[in-house]
Amino acid sequence: MQKRVLIIDEMHPSIIPLLTQEGFLVDYNPKITRSEIMDMVDQYAGLIIRSKTPMDRELLEKASCLEFIGRAGAGLDQIDLEYLEERGIQLFNAPEGNRDAVGEHAIGSLLALFNHVTKADSEVRRGIWDREGNRGEELSGKTVGIFGFGFMGQAFARKLQGFDVKILAYDKYKTGFGNNLVNEASFEMIQEEADVLSIHVPLTKETRNYFTLDILRKFSKPIYLINTARGEVISFDVLNEALEEGVLKGAVLDVLENEKFKAFSPNQKETFMQLSKRENVLFSPHVAGWTFQSYEKINQVLLHKIKLGIFKQEY
């Protein structure tokens, strides 16, 4: 008997033939609501998800036949991992599918910030020719600290080759990964030497609001911050205060502590407005890993893992 799989989010169309070739019956329903999922999830052996709705105990308890969840992407913060383990439900994710996209986006955005690309473009379009006001900063010769050295951090390090930078990487849960490109470092060493800090960790109880003003003040010099990981690791308040104090020289933010503008608290609305007025902050709408190529590669990685039953919990 063929096993049924429900896809609840928008996916590259290749997902359906890839699953069908493995013998699954596929229901593709990206517009499905949470209540509809809960009404019918007991009919499925597999779920393919992005981030539409939390895979929490309330939902998973109704999934009586569920054997696996395929997360099309990297982050697992919306999934009740303990309950999956308790039930013996397999979990697969696909950080390998968009790691190159994340690495390229992080570097591209940093270079755009260094060279005032958005400001200069806007000014020239308005007939303003201000060379001195758009004098750039070179990446060459700087020390780049990488916080978290999983798939994303490693891809970012590889993309930095050719920029003549010193790379320091810290990962609380890894050792022995240093090589001729990357220097394995303590976080204290990064705080002492870094000119740029790029964050590449998943959202967990440990990393939520990890970057406080006190942590940032312990860097020996003002730094540029890149966050393509999860917005909740640093708040709008901390970002504003650090930028105001000069602890941060600038920030590249692909993610925000709250990415639903209509759900901002009054304080978030006020502090985001302050942040959005700063010329030394560059935003993008959580698209670092969202390229035409990664959209399809994620499917290929995910199906390979489902087929082989492989899961590596690494961001």
N, C-alpha and C positions, 0 to 999 in steps of 0.2 A: 504493500500500500504506500502510495506516494505521500510524503510529508508536505504540509502546507506552511508557507512562509508569508507573513504580512509585512509589507513595506509601508511605513507610516509617514515618511518624509520625502520631499523631492530628492530624486537621485538621478544620476546620469542614466540614460535609457539602456545602457549596456548591462545594467544589473539584472534585468529580466532574463535575457538569453543566458547569461552566466549562471544564474540559479537554475534555470530550466535544464541546462546541459548536465547539471549535477543531480537531476531527478526530482527537483522540488516543484510543487504546484505553487504558483506565485500570485498573490493578490496585491496589486499596486494601488494604494489608496492614500496619496499624500495629503489629501484634504480632510482626512478623517479627524474627528474630534476625540478628545480624551474619553468622554463618556461612551462614544461609539467603540473605541478601542476596548474599554472595560467590558462592554456588552458581548464582544465577540472574540476576545483574546484567548478564550479557552479552546478555540478550534485550531490553534496553531502550534506547530513545533518550533517555529523560528520567528523572530522579529528582527527587522532591519530598521535601524533608527538613526537619526541625527540628534536633534535636541528639542524636538517639538514639545515633549512632555516628560516629566520625571519618571524614571523606571523605579518607583518606590514600592514599598511593601503593599500598599493599598491596591495598586495595579497588578503587581506580580502574584499576589495571592489568588487572583482570578485566572491567572495563566496556568491552569492545571496540567496542560500537556506540553508546556514550554520546555524545550531542550537547549536552545541557545538564543543569544542576542548578538547581533552584529552591529557594532557602532561604527558608522561611516565617518570616521575622523579619529581624533586622539583622546579628547577629554572624557573622563568617566565620572565627573563630579555629580552628575544627575542620576547615577545608577546606584542602587542599594547593593553594594558588593557583598556585604555580609549575608544578606538574604539569598543572593544567588549561590553563594558557597554552601549555605545551609540546605538549599534545595538541590544542589548538584547541577545547576543550570550553567552551561558553558558561556563564556563571554569572549568576543573577539572584537578588536578595534584595529584601526589602520593608520597609525601615525606615519608609517613609511610612505604612505601615499601622498602626503602633502608636506613632508619635511623640506623638500627642495624649495617649494613655493614660499614657505615661511622664512627660510634662510635668505632668499633673494629679496623678499619684501622688507625684511629687517634692514638689510644693507642699503637697499634703494631708498628707503624712507630716511635712514640716518644721513645719507649723502644729500638728500633733498633738504633736510634740516640744516646741515652744515653749510650748504650753498644757497640758502634762502630762496629755493626754487619757486615756491608758491608766491612769496612776497614779490620777487623779481618779475615773475610772469604777470601778476596782477598789475604791477606798476607800469611795465612796458605797454601792456594793453591800454592803459590810461594815458599814455604819452609821457610817462615819467622815466627819464634815463639817469638813474642814480647808481653809478658804479661803486662809489665808496660805501654807500649804505647797504650794499649787497656783497661786500667783500666776504669771501668764503673761508672756511676752516678745512684743513686737510686731515684725512684719516691716517695717512702715512705717519709713522713714528709714534702713534698712540698705543696705549695698553687697553685692551678690551677684556673685560671680565664677563664670563658666562656663568650665570646662576642656574644650575641644573644642566646635566650633560647626558640627557637621553637622546632620542632621535632628533628632536628639534635643535637642541644645543649643539649636537655634533654636526648637523647640516649647516648651521650658522657658522661654525668654526671652519668647515671646509670652504664655504663661500668667501671667507675672509682671506684665503690664500691669494697672494698677489698684491695685497694692500700694504705690505710692509708694516704689519702691526705685531705687537706681542700679545699672545692670547693666554689668559689665565682662566681655568675652568674649575668650578667647585660643584660637587654633588655629594650631598650628605650620605647617600646610599651607594656610592661607587668609589672604588680605589683602583689604582694601577692602570689608569687609562691615558697617562701622559705619553707623548711621543714627540717627534721633531717639529710638529706643528703646534701642539697644545701643551701648556704647562699645567699639570695638576696642582691645584692650590687650595689653601684654606680660604674661608670667607674673609678672615682677617687680612690675609695677604691681598685679596682683591680690594678690600677697603683701603689698604695702604697704597696700592699702585694704580688702580684703574682710572682711566679717563672716561671710559664708556662702560656701562653695565647693561647687559641684555638678559632679560628674564625668560627662562624656559622651563618652568615647573608646572605641574598640574595643580588644580585647586583642591586642597585638602584642609582638614582642621588645622594642620601645622602651617600651611602657607597662607591661609586667609588673613589678610591685614598684616602679613609678615613685615612688610616694609613700612616701618614707622618713621617718624621724624627723627627719633633718637638713633635708629639704625643708619639713616642717611647722613646724619651729622657726624658719624664716626668715620666716614670716608675722609681721607687726608686732604683731598682737594675737590673742588666742584666737579661733578660728573654729568654726562649725558645719559639719560635713562631710556631704554627701549623695552616696551612691554608688548609682546605678541602672544602672550600666554593666556592669562586670565586676569580680568580687570580687578577682581576682588582681592588681589594680593596687595593692592595699594589704593587708598581712598583718594577721592577728589580733595579732601581737606589736606591730607599729607602732601599731595602733589603741589597744591597752591602754596602751602607754607614753605615747602622746600625750594620752590622756584622764587618765592618772594625773598627768602633769606639768601639766595644765591648758592644754596647747597646743591641744587640742580642747575646746570647751565641751560638745559633744554630737555625735552621729552618727546619720544615717538610713541604714540598710543594707538594701537590697533584694537585694543579692548578697554572697556570701562567697567567701573564697579557696578554700574547699572546700565544695561544697554537698551532698556525700554524707556525712552524719553517720557512717555506719558505716565509712567509709573514712578517718576522721580519723587522723592520726598522734598518738602520745601527746602531743606538744607542742601540736598543734592542739586536741586534746580539752581540755587544761588551759587554754589561752589563750582558747578560745571560752567555756568556763565562766566565766572571769573577766569576759569581755565581756558575757555574758548576765545577770550580776548587776547591771550598771550601769543605773540609772534614766534616765541621760541618753543611752541608746542605744535606738533604735527599729528593730526588725527586721520584714521581710516576706520571704516565700519566693520571691523572683525573679518577682514578679507585676506589676511596674510597667507592663509593656506588655501585660498579659494580662487584657483586659476582654472582655465579650461582644461589644462593637462591634469591637474590634481583631481579634478572632479571625476575623471575616468580612472585614473590610477588607483584611487581609493577603492573602487569596486573590485579591481583586479587583486589588490592586496587582501581585501576582505574575503573574497571567495576562495583564494588560495588557503587562507587560514581556516576557514570553515571546512574546507575539504580535508585538510590535514589535522584539524583539531589543535592548532597552535595558538597560544596566547602569550604575549609578553607584555606585562603591565609596566610600560615605560613611555613617558611623554615625549 
